[in-house]
Amino acid sequence: MIKALEAAFKEAATLPEDRQRKLGEWVRDFVEQERSALALSDEQQQEVRRRFAWQRESSS
């Protein structure tokens, strides 16, 4: 574990239990999304951004 993450967890350990539980859920959700096979590649993300930009320009 890198130092930044270790420090963040150390600080999070001082939060009230209900906030720690919520943070744990967020971290698990984030990790799950990062591992998802449904994630877009970098090229796909760029294409989505390009099309949204084109759509905004067209509707102006």
Stockholm file with secondary structure:
# STOCKHOLM 1.0

chainA/1-60         MIKALEAAFKEAATLPEDRQRKLGEWVRDFVEQERSALALSDEQQQEVRRRFAWQRESSS
#=GR chainA/1-60 SS CCHHHHHHHHHHTTSCHHHHHHHHHHHHHHHHHHHCTTCCCHHHHHHHHHHHHHHHHHHC
#=GC SS_cons        CCHHHHHHHHHHTTSCHHHHHHHHHHHHHHHHHHHCTTCCCHHHHHHHHHHHHHHHHHHC
//
